Amino acid sequence: MALGIIGIVTSLLLLITLAYRGVPVILAAPLASAVAVVFSGAPILASYTEIFMPAMAGFVGSWFPVFLFGAIFGVLMTVTGYAESIARTVTKLVGSRSAIAATIVTSALMTYGGVSLFVVAFVMYPLARELFRVADIPRRLIPATIALGIFTFTMTALPGSPQLQNIIPGQFFGTGSFAGAGTGLLGGALIFGLGLLWLEYRRTALIRKGESFDSPESARAVGGASDDDAGNQVTTLEPANRLVPFLPLLTVFAVNFACTLIIFPALDWSYLADEKFGGITIDQRLGLWAVLLGIIAAILVLVALNLRQLATVWTGCVDGAKRSMLPIFSTASEVGYGAVVASVAAFAVVRDSVFGLGVSALWTSVLSVSITAGLTGSSSGGMTIALNALGDDLRTMAEQEGVSMEAMHRLTAMAAGGLDTLPHSGAVVTLLIVCGLTHRQSYKDLGVVTLVIPVFVVIALVSLVSVVGSF
């Protein structure tokens, strides 16, 4: 048994090391799985074909539509010029002197509006670079500023977020994307406020030391993204006016809200109990279906607004479909790894240790998801792995303790958005590459706003909810 636990730890360290060195997760996860299997004494081939692959395929089968239509939506927002128009409108309203706040708000709007996180990063970098240059703010603060807008409160805290991290808990706790609205709004405000304060403090401190936008400390790293082609984005169309680009984002929110709280609850879903539909309930699919319809509706709005440029729009749809492949298979590969680890006998000891801590269901859920997200460097992958292994037990435990499923949903989602941005995180590595900077230059500030502050806020909220109940 001890050898099996050593195997799990070794496999996790290998996964972290490979990811940190740039090995694609789709390759790193099977290799790390093999290490865990060898130490446990289980058969390698059977574990790969009968455990790893079914778990991987199951994730793709469940979440492919969200990845597909989300990627298409993101690309269409880019090629139509809507994403850039939104950024410039917000910047004009906030003011170029508030470059940090303008970058955060614009990034947050697009993320909360359903645009893929990585697409937002590609779109925002050249715009943030220009804002920071004009305001003469040290360039090495750009990654942390963008990350605060896309990797934190809009991804997990704000109720109704169409991002995958806010949908996954609903599949296990029977909740919708607007679950725990009060808790999420408070958490989102705290993360945004504290993050903005930190970045403004750092801006002032660095400028006092004599740093500027072009200082050697912010010099573009060799091999990083070019300032001339960051993100390789090509805007081919121009929006009709400054308000039109906001319509697709509003559509995602409006359709998601209406389906979650008004339309779906009023419909008869009894037919879902049929065997051909798997005997599911609407609670198990409400969050997923509502967000999916919201994104599809937004795509249709984009198409309707650009009928005269159908060729460009169609090319964007094809490009978006292609771009959805690597993200979903990378995340699914991590899920397959988690399934293999959960299958070895030693994992039962780890699971029992988590439940043997003597803490509430809420704390158990937050701790298990945080640790798994940190080890895998992925919020969605880590949360899926943890909840696949412990979800049923956590729900039973919460029901016995009278813990609100709404609170479980919101705080579990927020917990996934903390340790997931450790240095080996694929999202962190990608963002730094886009900005042409290194960990040494920018990770300190990025880590504070995406890891330290969110973890602090989650701990505070779990403590508060444990005392006063869900809100």
Secondary structure, DSSP 8 states (H G I E B T S, - for coil): -HHHHHHHHHHHHHHHHHHHTT--HHHHHHHHHHHHHHHHT--HHHHIIIIIHHHHHHHHHHHHHHHHHHHHHHHHHHHTSHHHHHHHHHHHHH-GGGHHHHHHHHHHHHHHTT--HHHHHHHHHHHHHHHHHHHT--GGGHHHHHHHHHSSIIIIISTT--SHHHHHHHHHH---TTTTHHHHHHHHHHHHHHHHHHHHHHHHHHHHTT--TT-GGG---TTS--TTTGGG-------SSSSTTHHHHHHHHHHHHHIIIIIHHHS--GGGGSGGGTT--HHHHHHHHHHHHHHHHHHHHHHHHTGGGHHHHHHHHHHHHHHTHHHHHHHHHHHHHHHHHHHSHHHHHHHHHHHTT---HHHHHHHHHHHHHHHHT-HHHHHHHHHHHHHHHHHHHHHHHT--HHHHHHHHHHHHTTGGGSTT-HHHHHHHHHHT--HHHHHHHHHIIIIIHHHHHHHHHHHHHHHH---
